[in-house]
Amino acid sequence: MNFHRLVLVVLLASGIPLVFGAERLADKSAAHWVGTWMVAPQAVSLNPAAPSFNRAPTLDRMTLRQIVMPTLSGSALRLRISNRFGTQALRLGGVTVAASALGAAVQQGTLREVTFHGKDTVSIPAGQTLLSDTVALPVVAGRAMAVSLWVPDRIVPRTWHKMANQVNFIADQGDFSKNVNGAPFQRRFTAYLWLDGMDVEVGPSEDNAALVTIGDSITDGMRSTLNANRRWPDDFVRRLRAAGMHHVAVLNAGISGNRLLHDSPCYGPSLLQRFSRDALGQAGVRDVILLVGINDINFGFVPPHSGLDCDVPHVKVTAAELIAGYKNLIGQAHAKGVAIYGGTITPASLPPSREAIRQAVNAWIRHSGAFDGVVDFDAALQDPAHPIRLLPRFDSGDHVHPNDAGYSAMAAAVPIRFLSLAAPARSTLRTAP
């Protein structure tokens, strides 16, 4: 039996210049690129009624320093800068990357200038994304990196990843991209602006590959500990390392508030719309774990807010509509030779009418055979005495999002041995040129 078509339910008791990837036969004789870190870009809400956490800081001749955590080692790196939702060109007067030290400081001797087509300044047109030139700086999985962007103009960002769960830094009035001690970076923010990916160059082996985790706030890590890397994909990285799987990158493409079927003014394009770019477009992707649907079920019942309503459109969805969406994503993944694993929707103390949709969707995920495998996040987190709710010791307090212990339980529920990443003899591998 082809194990990529095997459906496995894991119960708790069982313990792009402007390019993205292009499918080709794996080249065993040449180095190639694999994503080591990413966030999914989303539009900044410009509605003045938006609460402060939905508004990005205005920049006026400032330098950003943003901290990222690579999940795969490599001999060199390249950065991806996105102006996807911009309405004007994004001009950067200088970009650097270095190994991070304490706070905004970087490690002496590791700072490198980043160029684009051989130039140290770059203008990225509205709606586009740019890959940097190769940077000759080794990357070590688990060692944080600091990326600095000198923004010489006054600009209101329109492309970001809103919830970083990581403190990043701003230095006022000047180019501090080459600063080492971090002293000028006195302002803090907890989003990622424009920076949305880092790839590493790895050796001539098709073993190196990426797993993309994609979904909503539960993948994005909402309510996990700030600066601690306790999202469930982070815990899964640690589990892979403990199993000796150092050739696997884990990329987090979650967006808090995201839905499978509908766009949102605050929570980004629907997963159906962004899947090709945010999952299948990552360098070296071989597997995807999908967890989405709770916001589709809930947002149709949320009363409209005054001012900015992030949850529009208020559409009540059916299980059949969600299942059709999953089938679409499965078809996209398989057309690119990528395995896709379905995560069951986690408990959220839903009222009966909504709970019935969740149960119907989960039954289909578990038993349809449509996914290459199933990760039973629902079983991993539910309270056995009250299966529609989170186990109290896994509940962050809002009865929807896990706490750090809950995210760890989710990571433990992923069946490593059935992921194609554990068997790198596949004949194709998506890589970027």
C-alpha positions as CSV (number, residue, x, y, z in Angstrom):
1,M,0.0,0.0,0.0
2,N,1.3,3.5,-0.9
3,F,1.5,5.1,2.6
4,H,1.0,8.5,1.1
5,R,-2.6,7.5,0.6
6,L,-3.0,5.9,4.0
7,V,-5.3,7.7,6.4
8,L,-3.9,7.5,9.9
9,V,-5.8,8.9,12.9
10,V,-3.5,9.6,15.8
11,L,-5.3,9.5,19.2
12,L,-3.9,11.1,22.3
13,A,-3.8,7.7,24.0
14,S,-1.5,6.3,21.2
15,G,0.9,8.8,21.9
16,I,9.5,35.0,-5.0
17,P,13.9,38.3,-8.5
18,L,10.0,37.7,-8.5
19,V,9.8,33.9,-8.4
20,F,8.5,31.1,-6.3
21,G,9.3,27.4,-6.5
22,A,9.1,25.5,-9.7
23,E,8.7,21.7,-9.7
24,R,11.6,19.7,-11.1
25,L,13.3,16.4,-10.6
26,A,15.6,16.6,-7.6
27,D,19.2,17.2,-8.6
28,K,21.5,15.1,-6.5
29,S,24.6,16.8,-7.8
30,A,23.9,20.4,-7.0
31,A,23.0,22.4,-3.9
32,H,19.5,23.7,-3.7
33,W,17.3,26.1,-1.6
34,V,14.9,25.1,1.1
35,G,12.8,27.5,3.2
36,T,14.0,27.7,6.8
37,W,11.6,30.4,8.2
38,M,8.5,32.2,7.0
39,V,5.4,34.1,8.0
40,A,2.3,34.5,5.8
41,P,1.8,38.2,4.6
42,Q,-1.5,39.9,5.2
43,A,-2.8,43.4,4.5
44,V,-2.7,46.0,7.2
45,S,-6.1,47.4,7.9
46,L,-6.2,51.2,7.2
47,N,-9.6,51.8,8.8
48,P,-9.1,54.5,11.4
49,A,-11.6,52.7,13.6
50,A,-9.3,49.7,13.8
51,P,-8.0,48.9,17.3
52,S,-4.2,49.6,17.9
53,F,-3.2,45.9,17.4
54,N,-4.6,46.0,13.9
55,R,-2.5,49.1,12.9
56,A,1.1,49.0,11.9
57,P,3.5,51.8,13.1
58,T,4.1,54.6,10.7
59,L,7.8,54.7,9.7
60,D,9.7,57.9,9.0
61,R,13.4,57.4,8.2
62,M,13.6,54.5,10.6
63,T,15.4,51.1,10.8
64,L,13.6,47.9,11.6
65,R,15.3,45.0,13.2
66,Q,13.3,41.8,13.1
67,I,14.2,38.5,14.8
68,V,13.6,35.1,13.1
69,M,14.2,31.6,14.1
70,P,15.6,29.3,11.4
71,T,14.5,25.6,11.5
72,L,17.0,24.2,9.0
73,S,20.8,24.8,8.8
74,G,22.5,25.9,5.6
75,S,25.7,27.2,4.2
76,A,24.2,30.5,2.9
77,L,20.9,32.3,3.0
78,R,18.6,34.6,1.0
79,L,15.7,36.8,2.2
80,R,12.2,37.3,0.8
81,I,10.7,40.8,1.1
82,S,7.1,41.3,0.3
83,N,5.2,44.4,-0.8
84,R,2.3,42.2,-1.8
85,F,-0.4,44.5,-0.4
86,G,1.4,47.8,-1.0
87,T,-0.1,50.5,-3.2
88,Q,3.3,52.2,-3.8
89,A,6.9,51.0,-4.3
90,L,8.7,50.0,-1.1
91,R,12.2,51.6,-1.1
92,L,14.9,50.1,1.2
93,G,18.1,52.0,1.6
94,G,20.0,49.1,3.1
95,V,19.4,45.5,4.4
96,T,21.6,43.5,6.7
97,V,21.4,40.1,8.4
98,A,23.3,38.8,11.3
99,A,23.2,36.2,14.1
100,S,21.1,37.6,16.9
101,A,22.4,38.3,20.4
102,L,20.5,39.6,23.4
103,G,17.6,41.9,22.5
104,A,18.3,44.0,19.4
105,A,22.1,43.3,19.5
106,V,23.8,41.1,17.0
107,Q,26.9,38.9,17.3
108,Q,30.1,40.6,16.4
109,G,31.6,39.5,13.1
110,T,28.4,37.9,11.7
111,L,26.7,41.0,10.2
112,R,26.4,40.9,6.4
113,E,25.0,43.4,3.9
114,V,22.2,42.0,1.7
115,T,22.0,42.9,-2.0
116,F,19.4,42.7,-4.7
117,H,20.7,42.2,-8.2
118,G,24.1,43.2,-6.9
119,K,22.8,46.5,-5.4
120,D,22.5,47.4,-1.7
121,T,19.4,49.5,-2.3
122,V,16.2,48.2,-3.7
123,S,12.7,49.4,-4.7
124,I,10.0,46.7,-4.7
125,P,7.0,47.5,-6.8
126,A,3.5,47.5,-5.3
127,G,2.0,44.0,-5.3
128,Q,5.4,42.2,-5.8
129,T,7.8,40.1,-3.7
130,L,11.6,40.0,-4.2
131,L,14.2,37.5,-3.3
132,S,17.7,38.8,-2.3
133,D,21.0,37.7,-3.7
134,T,22.8,34.9,-1.9
135,V,24.3,36.0,1.4
136,A,27.4,34.1,2.4
137,L,26.5,33.6,6.0
138,P,26.0,30.1,7.5
139,V,22.6,29.5,9.2
140,V,22.3,27.2,12.2
141,A,18.8,25.8,13.0
142,G,17.7,27.1,16.3
143,R,20.0,30.1,16.4
144,A,18.1,33.3,16.0
145,M,18.9,35.7,13.2
146,A,18.3,39.5,13.0
147,V,17.3,41.1,9.8
148,S,17.5,44.9,9.6
149,L,15.7,47.1,7.0
150,W,16.6,50.8,6.6
151,V,13.5,52.6,5.4
152,P,14.6,56.1,4.2
153,D,11.1,57.4,3.5
154,R,8.0,58.2,5.4
155,I,5.6,55.2,4.8
156,V,2.6,53.6,6.4
157,P,3.2,49.8,6.0
158,R,0.5,47.9,4.1
159,T,2.0,44.5,4.2
160,W,2.8,42.7,7.4
161,H,2.2,39.6,9.5
162,K,0.2,41.0,12.4
163,M,0.9,38.5,15.2
164,A,4.6,37.7,15.4
165,N,4.6,36.4,19.0
166,Q,8.1,37.9,18.9
167,V,9.4,41.3,20.0
168,N,11.0,43.2,17.1
169,F,12.7,46.6,17.2
170,I,12.7,50.1,15.6
171,A,15.4,52.7,15.6
172,D,14.4,56.3,14.9
173,Q,15.8,58.8,12.4
174,G,18.6,57.1,10.6
175,D,20.3,54.1,9.1
176,F,21.2,51.7,11.9
177,S,21.2,48.6,9.8
178,K,24.9,48.0,10.5
179,N,24.6,48.6,14.2
180,V,25.9,45.8,16.4
181,N,25.1,46.7,20.0
182,G,21.4,47.3,19.5
183,A,21.4,50.5,21.5
184,P,19.5,52.7,18.9
185,F,16.6,50.2,18.8
186,Q,14.5,51.6,21.6
187,R,11.0,51.0,20.2
188,R,9.3,47.6,20.3
189,F,6.6,46.0,18.2
190,T,5.2,42.5,17.8
191,A,4.6,42.1,14.1
192,Y,6.7,41.4,11.0
193,L,6.8,44.2,8.5
194,W,7.6,43.2,4.8
195,L,10.0,40.4,5.7
196,D,8.2,37.1,5.1
197,G,10.8,34.5,4.4
198,M,14.4,33.1,4.7
199,D,15.7,30.3,2.6
200,V,19.0,28.4,3.1
201,E,21.3,26.7,0.7
202,V,21.7,23.1,1.5
203,G,24.0,20.4,0.1
204,P,23.3,18.1,-2.9
205,S,20.9,15.8,-1.1
206,E,17.2,15.5,-1.7
207,D,16.8,14.6,2.0
208,N,16.6,18.3,2.9
209,A,13.0,19.5,2.6
210,A,10.3,21.6,4.2
211,L,7.0,20.9,5.9
212,V,4.6,23.8,5.8
213,T,2.0,24.1,8.6
214,I,-0.9,26.3,7.4
215,G,-4.0,27.5,9.1
216,D,-5.4,30.0,11.5
217,S,-4.5,31.4,14.9
218,I,-4.0,27.9,16.4
219,T,-1.1,27.4,13.9
220,D,0.0,31.0,14.3
221,G,0.4,30.4,18.0
222,M,-2.0,32.8,19.5
223,R,-1.8,33.0,23.3
224,S,1.4,31.1,23.4
225,T,4.3,32.6,25.4
226,L,5.8,35.7,23.9
227,N,9.4,35.3,22.6
228,A,9.5,31.7,23.7
229,N,8.7,29.9,20.4
230,R,6.0,27.7,21.9
231,R,3.6,27.5,18.9
232,W,2.8,23.9,18.0
233,P,5.0,24.0,14.9
234,D,7.9,25.1,17.1
235,D,7.4,22.2,19.4
236,F,7.2,19.9,16.4
237,V,10.6,21.2,15.3
238,R,12.0,20.2,18.7
239,R,10.4,16.8,18.4
240,L,11.9,16.2,14.9
241,R,15.4,17.2,16.3
242,A,15.0,14.8,19.2
243,A,14.2,12.1,16.6
244,G,17.4,12.9,14.7
245,M,15.6,14.5,11.7
246,H,17.8,17.5,11.1
247,H,17.1,17.6,7.4
248,V,13.5,18.9,7.9
249,A,12.5,22.6,8.0
250,V,9.1,23.5,9.6
251,L,7.5,26.6,8.1
252,N,4.6,28.4,9.8
253,A,2.0,29.8,7.4
254,G,-0.7,30.4,10.0
255,I,-2.7,33.7,10.1
256,S,-4.7,34.5,13.1
257,G,-8.4,34.8,12.2
258,N,-7.9,33.2,8.8
259,R,-10.7,31.3,7.2
260,L,-10.7,28.6,4.5
261,L,-13.5,30.1,2.4
262,H,-13.7,33.9,2.9
263,D,-11.3,36.8,3.0
264,S,-11.2,39.3,5.8
265,P,-10.2,43.0,6.2
266,C,-8.0,42.1,9.2
267,Y,-7.2,38.4,8.9
268,G,-6.0,38.1,5.4
269,P,-7.0,36.4,2.2
270,S,-8.8,33.1,2.5
271,L,-6.7,30.0,2.7
272,L,-8.1,28.8,-0.6
273,Q,-6.7,32.0,-2.2
274,R,-3.3,32.0,-0.5
275,F,-2.5,28.3,-0.5
276,S,-0.6,28.2,-3.8
277,R,1.7,31.0,-2.6
278,D,2.0,30.5,1.1
279,A,2.3,26.7,1.1
280,L,3.1,25.3,-2.3
281,G,5.3,28.3,-3.3
282,Q,7.8,27.7,-0.5
283,A,11.2,26.5,-1.6
284,G,11.7,22.8,-0.9
285,V,8.2,22.0,0.3
286,R,7.4,18.4,0.4
287,D,4.6,18.1,2.9
288,V,1.7,20.3,4.3
289,I,-0.3,20.0,7.5
290,L,-3.6,21.8,7.2
291,L,-5.7,23.0,10.2
292,V,-8.5,25.4,9.4
293,G,-12.2,25.8,9.7
294,I,-13.1,27.0,13.2
295,N,-13.4,30.6,12.1
296,D,-15.5,29.7,9.1
297,I,-17.9,28.0,11.5
298,N,-17.9,30.8,14.0
299,F,-17.7,34.1,12.1
300,G,-21.2,33.7,10.5
301,F,-22.6,34.0,14.0
302,V,-20.6,36.9,15.3
303,P,-22.7,40.1,15.6
304,P,-21.3,43.0,13.5
305,H,-19.1,45.4,15.4
306,S,-19.3,49.2,15.3
307,G,-16.6,50.8,13.2
308,L,-14.3,48.2,11.7
309,D,-15.8,44.7,11.5
310,C,-12.9,42.2,11.0
311,D,-15.2,39.3,10.7
312,V,-17.1,40.2,7.6
313,P,-18.5,38.7,5.6
314,H,-20.8,37.1,8.1
315,V,-21.5,33.9,6.1
316,K,-22.9,30.8,7.8
317,V,-21.1,27.8,6.2
318,T,-22.0,24.2,5.9
319,A,-19.9,21.1,6.4
320,A,-20.3,20.3,2.7
321,E,-18.9,23.7,1.8
322,L,-15.9,23.3,4.0
323,I,-15.3,19.8,2.7
324,A,-15.4,21.1,-0.9
325,G,-12.7,23.6,0.1
326,Y,-10.5,20.9,1.6
327,K,-10.9,18.9,-1.6
328,N,-9.7,21.9,-3.6
329,L,-6.6,22.2,-1.5
330,I,-5.9,18.5,-1.7
331,G,-6.1,18.7,-5.5
332,Q,-3.7,21.7,-5.6
333,A,-1.2,19.9,-3.4
334,H,-1.3,16.6,-5.3
335,A,-0.9,18.4,-8.6
336,K,2.4,19.6,-7.4
337,G,3.6,16.3,-5.9
338,V,3.1,17.5,-2.3
339,A,1.6,15.4,0.4
340,I,-1.1,17.1,2.5
341,Y,-2.3,16.0,5.9
342,G,-5.6,17.1,7.4
343,G,-5.8,18.3,11.0
344,T,-9.1,17.8,12.7
345,I,-10.7,21.0,14.0
346,T,-10.0,21.4,17.7
347,P,-12.7,21.7,20.5
348,A,-14.0,25.2,21.1
349,S,-17.1,24.8,23.3
350,L,-19.4,25.5,20.4
351,P,-23.2,25.7,20.7
352,P,-25.0,22.6,19.3
353,S,-25.6,23.9,15.8
354,R,-22.0,24.8,15.2
355,E,-20.7,21.8,17.0
356,A,-22.6,19.6,14.6
357,I,-20.7,21.2,11.7
358,R,-17.4,20.6,13.4
359,Q,-18.2,17.0,14.1
360,A,-19.3,16.4,10.5
361,V,-16.2,17.9,9.1
362,N,-14.0,16.0,11.5
363,A,-15.7,12.7,10.6
364,W,-15.0,13.4,7.0
365,I,-11.3,14.3,7.6
366,R,-10.8,11.1,9.6
367,H,-12.7,8.6,7.4
368,S,-12.9,9.9,3.8
369,G,-9.3,8.9,2.8
370,A,-9.0,12.1,0.9
371,F,-5.9,13.4,2.8
372,D,-2.6,11.6,2.7
373,G,-2.9,11.2,6.4
374,V,-4.8,12.7,9.4
375,V,-3.5,14.4,12.5
376,D,-6.2,14.2,15.1
377,F,-5.7,17.5,16.9
378,D,-9.2,17.2,18.2
379,A,-8.5,14.0,20.1
380,A,-5.2,15.4,21.4
381,L,-6.8,18.4,23.0
382,Q,-10.3,17.4,24.0
383,D,-11.5,16.8,27.6
384,P,-12.5,13.1,27.7
385,A,-15.3,14.0,30.0
386,H,-16.6,16.8,27.8
387,P,-15.3,16.2,24.3
388,I,-16.6,19.5,22.9
389,R,-14.3,21.5,25.1
390,L,-10.5,21.7,25.5
391,L,-9.0,19.8,28.4
392,P,-8.7,22.4,31.1
393,R,-4.9,22.0,31.5
394,F,-4.6,22.7,27.8
395,D,-6.9,25.8,27.8
396,S,-5.3,29.2,27.5
397,G,-8.4,30.7,29.1
398,D,-10.5,31.6,26.1
399,H,-11.7,28.0,25.5
400,V,-10.5,28.1,21.9
401,H,-6.8,28.6,21.9
402,P,-4.4,26.1,23.6
403,N,-1.8,27.2,26.1
404,D,1.9,26.2,25.8
405,A,1.1,22.7,27.1
406,G,-1.8,22.3,24.7
407,Y,0.4,23.3,21.8
408,S,3.0,20.8,22.9
409,A,0.3,18.1,22.9
410,M,-0.6,19.1,19.3
411,A,3.0,18.6,18.2
412,A,3.1,15.2,19.9
413,A,0.0,14.2,17.9
414,V,1.7,14.5,14.5
415,P,2.7,11.0,13.1
416,I,6.3,11.5,12.1
417,R,6.8,8.1,10.7
418,F,4.0,8.6,8.1
419,L,5.2,12.0,6.8
420,S,6.9,11.7,3.5
421,L,9.7,13.8,5.1
422,A,10.7,10.6,6.9
423,A,11.1,8.8,3.6
424,P,13.0,11.2,1.2
425,A,13.0,8.7,-1.7
426,R,10.2,10.6,-3.5
427,S,11.1,11.3,-7.1
428,T,10.1,15.0,-7.1
429,L,10.9,17.9,-4.9
430,R,9.7,21.5,-5.2
431,T,12.6,23.8,-5.1
432,A,13.3,27.4,-6.2
433,P,15.9,28.1,-8.8
